[in-house]
Amino acid sequence: MRIADAIAPDWKALTRGESNRLSGWLTGVGAETRLLLCVVTIFCGVGIYGASVGLWRSPLMASYVGVKLPCIIFITLAVNGMINGMLALLLGTVLSFRQTLQAILMSFTVFALIVGSLSPITLGMALNLPGPESSEAESAHRQLLLTHTALIAFAGIISTQKLFGILETFSGSKSIALRTLIAWLAGNLFVGAQVGYILRPIFGSPALTIEFLRPDAMQGNFYETIWWAINHSF
Amino acid sequence: MENDNKPNNTAAETTPENGPPSPPPIPEKRLTKTEELQVQFVAMDKPATLPNTIDALLKKPASVLHDLQNGNFGKLSANLLITALICLGVFGFILGLFSGDKQLWSAPAKVVLGVGISGLITLPSLYIFSCLNGLDVSIKSVAGVLASSLTLVSLLLIGLAPVSWIFTQSTDSKVFVGFLTLVFWTIALGFGLSLIFKAARIMGVKNRAHLAIWALIFTVVTLQMSTSLRPIIGSADTFLPTEKKFFLTHWFDEMSQIAEDAENGVYRR
């Protein structure tokens, strides 16, 4: 109970987008930065949501996706950490490398809180839809895919909005905040899509076997697949 | 209950308690972009060590330009050179990982050589074009600006290196990696060239048309250099190409060759 009492105001600050307080986390040191809180929240929130994504296939798949979904976030942040930090400095946000990383982590924490809070619903949905062995499996899989895409997009938009607030407060300029946000988003989406592709399966097509990683995980890339799909669609 | 969101009194408001009205505040004069840059054109606040030079180049590039022009040229240019060499070498190594084998050493060497030669052969034109813009500068200070710009490019490339690595390890498509590298080069070069334009602003250049032409020439030179030193991505029997080509011709040839191979089911890396 004591832990919940300590964490609740911080979660509230993040979800309400209290930019002044959140900027204080960026300038703070040690425990003031709430770095651990952000990491744990992402692991738990996104992990639980990931489990709800995979649960429709099987409990084993739920555990795989529960681990992989937070990993996508952390690997993307690690890969883009250096360039995000450089872009923040060059675009005039005056955030250091550590502060850049933390600002993005805070945004992902908001994302984790949103999807985590929705996970009881998605868990219920996974348990109530026709199973992967049923004749309606394909249709259920499509519904799941659409629902999760919509939820992830919604959580992504809200968390980006909060990140913009933090950046604007910190840099004191709307245009600098916007430029930095666009640069970070472009980089994170570009790399995140590929990391997600490497760590597939996430949604687990009913026809394919359950596995942690595909044997050809490092063969091909997300963008080639999209290009191939476009070429073969017309 | 107290209301925290009390409206602020305007400066010109008069009440019996606060006496005569105070004059409205004088609006602050907004600095122009050039003035802002000139304000930043001050000495580096830390000694010119390697980490401090990198830090200043990213945070306050104008202060690096200031120190390069005002007496700290030797130390700073050595720092810039070392940084650029290491960053370009590492980026080249990442590109070399796509094919492995002897590309692990030849790709970094070619990236370093390519950027170095491009810088050297365009330095005289940058100097002349700066003078055409009415600047009273020495070739040394122009070299300093160009070195800072290329170091910034190399720093951005090293920032993008982890992304390159992910793709070089997960795709077999030479065209894709080539295109990705071209995009990364364009992004990095954009920031690098903007530093040269900033330097021109600081020095009081109003019409930057000549510099824009130089920037275009420099871009073309670097792209041609990537073709003259090919292959940087992919492998070949010789270190340097045996056939001379314009970079656009090379790109189109490569793309049609790969399309042809794909049709015939031939796999090339």
Interface residues (C-beta under 8 A of the other chain):
Chain A: A78 V79 N80 G81 M82 I83 G85 M86 L87 L89 L90 V94 G187 F190 V191 Q194 V195 Y197 I198 A217 M218 Q219 G220 N221 Y223 E224
Chain B: L58 K59 L152 L155 L156 I158 G159 L160 A161 P162 V163 I166 F167 Q169 S170 T171 D172 S173 F176 F191
